[in-house]
Amino acid sequence: MVDQNRRPRILGTAITVAVVGAVAVAVYAGASLPGFESASSDSSSAPATPADSTVAAESGSEEPASTAGAGAAGIPADAFGATVNYVHDGDTLYLDDGSTELKVRLIGIDTPELDSTQRPDAGECYGEEARELLRDFLPEGTHVWASEDREPEDHYGRSLLYVHLDDGTFVNLAMIELGAAEALKVGLNDRYWTELRSAEDDAATAKLGMWGRC
C-alpha cells in the first residue's frame, strides 16, 4: 500500500524531471524559451561590430592597430589609424601611418596663410591662431583616424584626408565651428560638404574666431 504522504513528493519529482527534460530538448533543438538564450544565439557566430572589437582589444585579444577603432564613436568605417608627427599650419600636417610619413591637407577646410621663407609677406589675419588651434587638437604623438574622400591626393601630392580623434571629434569640422577655417570644396571631395558649409555659416553669424576679428 502506497503511503498517502508520499504522493505529493512523487508527483513533484515527476514534474521536475519533465520540465528539465523539456528544457534540454529545447536547447538541443535551438528553440527559444522565455528568459533563456540558447547556444545557437551565441554572439560569437555573428559578425563582430566595432564595439565588439573594442571589447576584444581591451580583453587582450589581438586587433590590427590600423582598423581596431574604425566605425566606432562616429569614426568612418573606412578610416585608418595614424600618429601625428607635426602640424605645419591650420590645415596642413604630417601623419605616420605605420609605414610612411604622409603630408596631409585636411579636406573641406581652408585656414589663413602664414608667412614662409618663400613668401615672407603671405601671413593673413588669424593664420597663427588657426595653427595653434590645430596643434591643440593634434599634439605630436596623438593617435588619430584618417579617411579619404573620392580623390586621395591633390596636385601637390599631399594626402587629402578627414581626421577624427579617438573620441570621435571630427577635427576638420571643429576647425570651422570655432571660426578658425572656412569651408572649401575641392574637386569631387564632398562627403561632408553640407555639414562643413553649414558650420561656416553658423560661425560667421556668431562672429567666432576670425569672423569676429578679421
PyMOL commands that set and color helices and strands:
alter all, ss='L'
color gray80, all
select helices_A, chain A and resi 4-29+39-41+43-45+50-58+127-137+171-177+193-205+210-213
alter helices_A, ss='H'
color red, helices_A
select strands_A, chain A and resi 80-89+92-96+101-106+109-110+143-147+159-165+182-183
alter strands_A, ss='S'
color yellow, strands_A
deselect
rebuild
show_as cartoon
